[in-house]
Amino acid sequence: MRIIITGTPGTGKTKTAKALEKYGIKNYNIKFLLEKCSEGYDKKRKTKVIDEIKLGREISKVFKKNDDVCIESHLSHYSSPRCCDLCVVLRTKPDVLKKRLKKRGYSEKKIKENIEAEAIDLILAEAVKRKFRVYEINTTGRKADDVAKEIFGTLKKKKQRHGGVKWLDGLI
């Protein structure tokens, strides 16, 4: 089983990927790949600039060499949909996400950028557009072990589900 876990920063990707290890799914650390695919540093946004095409190729190579592996990152959905069995998009209520990002020390500008991305389903839309088999999970108030259990059950059933989490409903 080859899994991608993606989502806005702070939605629980790292903890969920680690929780999947008890099901025999290895958590692949993507930090090495991000370094390899870095094109520099954006001082204004205080973040690395990543060559998304190169990153996608590198992730695909990992999947070709490994079985039962999970790659988690807010950029992991840039890999090829043909290389993985499931793309899990984790979602968290924007107000909860804001608190998590503040706790991490994100700047107000970076928090706003990430909250807006979550509110408009940006990562979900990108994953669906790229034609992944997408399974969306609202992680708000849930433990990583419970989310991992749901993911593992979904893999066995070959289910797909997305579009159910709507943070903007009722606001417009």
Secondary structure, 3 states (H helix, E strand, C coil): CEEEEEECCCCCHHHHHHHHHHHCCEEECCHHHHHHCEEEEECCCCEEEECHHHHHHHHHHHHHHCCCEEEECCCHHHCCHHHCCEEEEEECCHHHHHHHHHHCCCCHHHHHHHHHHHHCCHHHHHHHHCCCCEEEEECCCCCHHHHHHHHHHHHHHCCCECCCCCCCCCCC
